[in-house]
Amino acid sequence: MNEKLQKIPCDSISLGAMFSEPVYFDDGENMFLAPYKTAKEYHLAVIKRWSVPFLLTAGHKMSVEEIAELSQKQAEENAKKEVESAETVEELDEVEEIEEVDEVSDLEELSEFEDL
């Protein structure tokens, strides 16, 4: 890890805190929190239980505004993916209808052979 890491006092980590880069335990090797993920109750419990004095990150603690902007972008991306997925499903329905016609033809051919 070549990045310049800054210390974060553990008492400054609160429920819902989010960082722009990974946050590491005080050893600088083991990740505590992935970037753009919020701190949960279990994160807070771990640093308290293990008496972790500080955490390390090359990023910054994101502001409420930054988190809101990120959430908006993610919502827009998810909506776009849902539309694309719906279009794909519509295309697949058309293909399935053609396959269904082929299956009926195949069954008719089989029944002709059975009559012989």
C-alpha positions, 0 to 999 in steps of 0.5 A, a space after each residue: 500500500 503506497 498511499 499516504 494514509 491518515 489516522 482516524 480516531 475511532 471515536 469519530 466513526 459513527 453509525 452511517 459514516 462513509 469514506 471515499 477510500 477503503 478504511 483499514 485497521 490500525 495495522 494498515 493491512 486489514 480492511 475495516 470498511 470498503 469505500 462507499 459503504 456505510 458503517 454499521 452497528 457491528 463495525 462500531 462494536 468491533 472497534 470497541 470490543 478490540 479496543 482499536 485506537 485508530 483507523 487508517 484511510 487514504 480517503 476522506 469521510 464523506 459529507 451528507 451532501 456527498 452521500 446524497 449525491 452518490 445515492 442519487 447517482 446509484 438510484 439513476 443507474 439502478 433505474 437505467 439497469 431495470 429499463 435495460 433488463 425489461 427491454 431484454 426480457 421483452 426481446 426474450 419473449 419474442 424469441 420464446 414465441 418463435 421457439 414455441 412455434 418450432 416445438 409445435 412443428 416438431 411435435 406434429 412431425 413426430 405424430 406423423 411418424 407414429 402414425 406410420 
